[in-house]
Each structure stands twice: as structure tokens, then as C-alpha cells.
Amino acid sequence: MLRHERFGQAERVIWIGFWVNLLLMAMKLLAGHFGRSEAVFADGMESGCDFVAIAASMIALRIGKKPFDSTHPYGHGKAESIAAIVVSLVIFATGAAILYRAADTIVHAAYQTPRAVAVAAAFVTIIVKEWLYRFSFKTGDRLQSPALLAMARDHRKDALTSLATLIGVAGAFLGFGLMDPLAAGLTALLIFRIGIQTFHTAAQELMDARPPEELISAITELAEQVPGVEHVHEIRGRRSGQYVIIDLKLDMDPEMTVRESHEIATRVKRLIFERYPNVGDVMIHINPHEEEHEDMIRL
């Protein structure tokens, strides 16, 4: 898949999320206000926080799709991980706000009897948000986009929030006012869990954590199948947004000419690119096979 196609698909998913969120926010604010439901109205206000996440993702993708330059020789992909950190902080703030609101409602016993329109709004939100989560996660997982995956988790967070809202509003509608804040408090804990997962993944990528072992093993096996490569001496990898950057040390015949070893290394790189579209670059170092050499590194 070409570079502009990858980012084009990601941007389409984000724009769909943007407009659907806008409609849902308006629906919940109106339903909460006219349906006398503080929970649904607060859920609509919470949807406003989603625009921060979406805006961060859109900015990150615009930055991340820029090609490498003299200032950023490894590209701009880390912008997506930074955006995911921002999204995780928004998720944390949302969970804290919901937990505080639930506790305040219980302390002051400020229960209300909502109307049916508020219950319907919460139900519709769950369906739409779960669909947005699956749609965003499928594309984000295929493109290996940190920004899209973080936004997908934010959609799942919203679905959980609206589920608690539905339970609470339905309970209050039937006369059990305490169910509203209790369900909201439980959802806040689930939201914190999603925020922790999003933050952890993004932080690992910013710290150049090793990609999945399956990918490293598969690339090692692929490189060693190329004629002229005696052994993969060492392989390392790190994420940069939607791409993985691979460092390879290949053992080759010490009597081989520089031209020959370069041609073999080029074949290895081309084969990796053809097999793995999410690999952004492969840097290859050649070692003499079965000869002592020192691996110099200060990290």
C-alpha cells in the first residue's frame, strides 16, 4: 500500500468519527435537557472531550504523513504516539469527571426522574459508538496506526459510558434513582483502564520498545532465506507511527566484494518491503561470517 493511501484511509476514518460525534453530542445535549436527565446531558458534554481526541489525531496524521527531512531523518511518525498520549490524558480526565459527578450525586441525593427520550438517546449512542469502535479499530489495526487505535479505544470508552448511562437512566426512569450514579462510577473505573492501556502503548512506542516477536522472527527467517546471507547476526526494531524501522546485521562471506554484499543487502531490503508494507525502513550492516568482531554500542 502506498504511503498516501495509508494516510488517506486513516484520515477518512477520523473524519467519519468527527461528524458522527458531532451529531451524537447534539442529540445527547438536547435529549438530556428536554428529557430531564443530568446523566445524558453530562454524557453529551463528555462527547465534547472527544473532539480533543479527534483533533489531536487529525493533527498527528497531518504531521506523521510528512516524509523524512534533514531535521527528522526518521520521519514524523512519532507524532501519532504523542497524539495517543494526549488522547489517554483526555480519557483520564473524562473518567475523573464522571466519578466526581457520580459521588456528588450520591452525597446530595440529587436524583431526577428522566423521560423516555433520554433513555432512547443513551441506547442509540451505545449502538453507534460500538460500531465506530469496531470500524476504527479494524482500520487502525490493519494500518498499525497508534492515533487510530487510540481513537478507537476512545469510542469504546464512550460506548461503556453510554451503557452505564442507559442503565442509570432506565433505573431512574423506573424509580430507582441510585442506579444512575452507581453505574456511572463503575464506568469511570472502566474508562481509567482504557486510559491506562492507551497511555502504556503510546509510551512504549515513544521509548522505542521492541515490536512483536512474531514480526522480528518472521523478518529474520525471511532475510536468512536470501542466497548469500549466512546468518542474521542481530535484528532490532522500533515503531514510528504506522511504520516499523528495522536494523539488521547480516553475516556474509568475508571474501565477497563490496558490490556483491551490497546487492544481496538490497535484495533483503526489497523482499522485506514487499512482504511487510508497514515496514518503513530497513538499515543493514554487514559482518564477516565466522570471524570475530566487536559490536560497539553505548546504549
Backbone hydrogen bonds, N-H to C=O, Kabsch-Sander energy under -0.5 kcal/mol:
donor,donor_aa,acceptor,acceptor_aa,energy
6,R,2,L,-2.0
7,F,3,R,-2.0
8,G,4,H,-1.8
9,Q,5,E,-2.3
10,A,6,R,-1.8
11,E,7,F,-2.4
12,R,8,G,-1.9
13,V,9,Q,-1.8
14,I,10,A,-1.9
15,W,11,E,-2.5
16,I,12,R,-2.2
17,G,13,V,-2.1
18,F,14,I,-2.2
19,W,15,W,-2.2
20,V,16,I,-2.3
21,N,17,G,-2.3
22,L,18,F,-1.9
23,L,19,W,-2.0
24,L,20,V,-2.5
25,M,21,N,-2.7
26,A,22,L,-2.1
27,M,23,L,-2.4
28,K,24,L,-2.7
29,L,25,M,-2.4
30,L,26,A,-2.2
31,A,27,M,-2.8
32,G,28,K,-2.8
33,H,29,L,-2.0
34,F,30,L,-2.8
35,G,31,A,-1.8
36,R,33,H,-0.8
37,S,32,G,-2.3
41,F,37,S,-2.1
42,A,38,E,-2.8
43,D,39,A,-2.1
44,G,40,V,-1.9
45,M,41,F,-2.1
46,E,42,A,-2.4
47,S,43,D,-1.4
48,G,44,G,-0.8
48,G,45,M,-0.8
49,C,45,M,-0.6
49,C,46,E,-1.0
50,D,46,E,-0.7
50,D,47,S,-0.7
51,F,47,S,-0.7
51,F,48,G,-0.9
52,V,48,G,-0.5
52,V,49,C,-1.0
53,A,49,C,-1.2
54,I,50,D,-2.9
55,A,51,F,-2.7
56,A,52,V,-2.4
57,S,53,A,-2.1
58,M,54,I,-2.6
59,I,55,A,-2.5
60,A,56,A,-2.3
61,L,57,S,-2.4
62,R,58,M,-2.0
63,I,59,I,-2.2
64,G,60,A,-3.7
65,K,61,L,-1.9
66,K,63,I,-1.5
69,D,72,H,-1.3
75,G,72,H,-2.0
76,H,64,G,-0.5
76,H,66,K,-0.7
79,A,76,H,-1.8
80,E,77,G,-1.8
81,S,77,G,-0.6
82,I,78,K,-2.1
83,A,79,A,-2.2
84,A,80,E,-2.0
85,I,81,S,-1.7
86,V,82,I,-2.0
87,V,83,A,-2.6
88,S,84,A,-2.2
89,L,85,I,-2.0
90,V,86,V,-2.0
91,I,87,V,-2.5
92,F,88,S,-2.4
93,A,89,L,-2.5
94,T,90,V,-2.4
95,G,91,I,-2.4
96,A,92,F,-2.4
97,A,93,A,-2.3
98,I,94,T,-2.4
99,L,95,G,-2.4
100,Y,96,A,-2.4
101,R,97,A,-2.4
102,A,98,I,-2.3
103,A,99,L,-2.3
104,D,100,Y,-2.5
105,T,101,R,-2.0
106,I,102,A,-2.0
107,V,103,A,-2.5
108,H,104,D,-2.1
109,A,105,T,-0.8
110,A,105,T,-1.4
111,Y,109,A,-1.7
115,R,35,G,-2.5
118,A,115,R,-1.1
119,V,115,R,-1.1
120,A,116,A,-2.4
121,A,117,V,-2.0
122,A,118,A,-1.8
123,F,119,V,-1.9
124,V,120,A,-2.5
125,T,121,A,-2.1
126,I,122,A,-1.7
127,I,123,F,-1.7
128,V,124,V,-2.4
129,K,125,T,-2.8
130,E,126,I,-2.2
131,W,127,I,-1.8
132,L,128,V,-2.3
133,Y,129,K,-2.4
134,R,130,E,-2.3
135,F,131,W,-2.5
136,S,132,L,-2.8
137,F,133,Y,-2.9
138,K,134,R,-2.1
139,T,135,F,-1.7
140,G,136,S,-2.8
141,D,137,F,-2.9
142,R,138,K,-1.8
143,L,139,T,-2.5
144,Q,140,G,-1.0
145,S,140,G,-2.1
149,L,145,S,-2.4
150,A,146,P,-2.3
151,M,147,A,-2.1
152,A,148,L,-2.5
153,R,149,L,-2.1
154,D,150,A,-1.7
155,H,151,M,-1.9
156,R,152,A,-2.2
157,K,153,R,-2.4
158,D,154,D,-1.9
159,A,155,H,-2.1
160,L,156,R,-2.2
161,T,157,K,-2.4
162,S,158,D,-2.7
163,L,159,A,-1.8
164,A,160,L,-2.2
165,T,161,T,-2.3
166,L,162,S,-2.7
167,I,163,L,-2.5
168,G,164,A,-2.9
169,V,165,T,-3.3
170,A,166,L,-2.8
171,G,167,I,-2.4
172,A,168,G,-2.7
173,F,169,V,-2.7
174,L,170,A,-1.6
175,G,172,A,-1.0
176,F,171,G,-3.5
177,G,175,G,-0.9
179,M,176,F,-1.5
180,D,177,G,-1.0
182,L,178,L,-1.6
183,A,179,M,-2.4
184,A,180,D,-2.0
185,G,181,P,-2.2
186,L,182,L,-1.9
187,T,183,A,-2.1
188,A,184,A,-2.0
189,L,185,G,-1.3
190,L,186,L,-1.6
191,I,187,T,-2.6
192,F,188,A,-2.1
193,R,189,L,-1.6
194,I,190,L,-1.9
195,G,191,I,-2.5
196,I,192,F,-2.3
197,Q,193,R,-2.2
198,T,194,I,-2.4
199,F,195,G,-2.5
200,H,196,I,-2.7
201,T,197,Q,-2.3
202,A,198,T,-2.1
203,A,199,F,-2.7
204,Q,200,H,-2.4
205,E,201,T,-1.8
206,L,202,A,-2.2
207,M,203,A,-1.6
208,D,205,E,-1.5
209,A,204,Q,-2.5
215,L,212,P,-0.7
216,I,212,P,-1.7
217,S,213,E,-2.8
218,A,214,E,-2.2
219,I,215,L,-2.3
220,T,216,I,-2.1
221,E,217,S,-2.4
222,L,218,A,-2.2
223,A,219,I,-2.5
224,E,220,T,-2.1
225,Q,221,E,-0.7
225,Q,222,L,-0.8
226,V,223,A,-1.3
229,V,226,V,-2.1
230,E,228,G,-0.8
230,E,251,D,-2.4
231,H,251,D,-1.1
233,H,231,H,-0.9
233,H,249,K,-2.1
234,E,249,K,-1.3
236,R,247,D,-2.5
238,R,245,I,-1.8
240,S,243,Y,-3.1
243,Y,240,S,-1.6
244,V,278,N,-2.1
245,I,238,R,-3.2
246,I,244,V,-0.5
246,I,281,D,-2.7
247,D,236,R,-3.1
248,L,283,M,-3.2
249,K,234,E,-2.6
250,L,248,L,-0.5
250,L,285,H,-2.9
251,D,231,H,-3.4
252,M,287,N,-2.6
256,M,253,D,-1.8
261,S,257,T,-2.5
262,H,258,V,-2.2
263,E,259,R,-2.2
264,I,260,E,-2.1
265,A,261,S,-2.4
266,T,262,H,-2.2
267,R,263,E,-1.9
268,V,264,I,-2.3
269,K,265,A,-2.4
270,R,266,T,-2.7
271,L,267,R,-2.4
272,I,268,V,-2.1
273,F,269,K,-2.3
274,E,270,R,-2.3
275,R,271,L,-2.0
276,Y,272,I,-2.6
279,V,276,Y,-1.8
280,G,244,V,-1.9
280,G,278,N,-0.6
281,D,244,V,-1.0
283,M,246,I,-3.0
284,I,282,V,-0.6
285,H,248,L,-3.0
287,N,250,L,-3.3
289,H,252,M,-3.4
291,E,288,P,-1.1
296,M,294,E,-0.9
297,I,295,D,-0.6
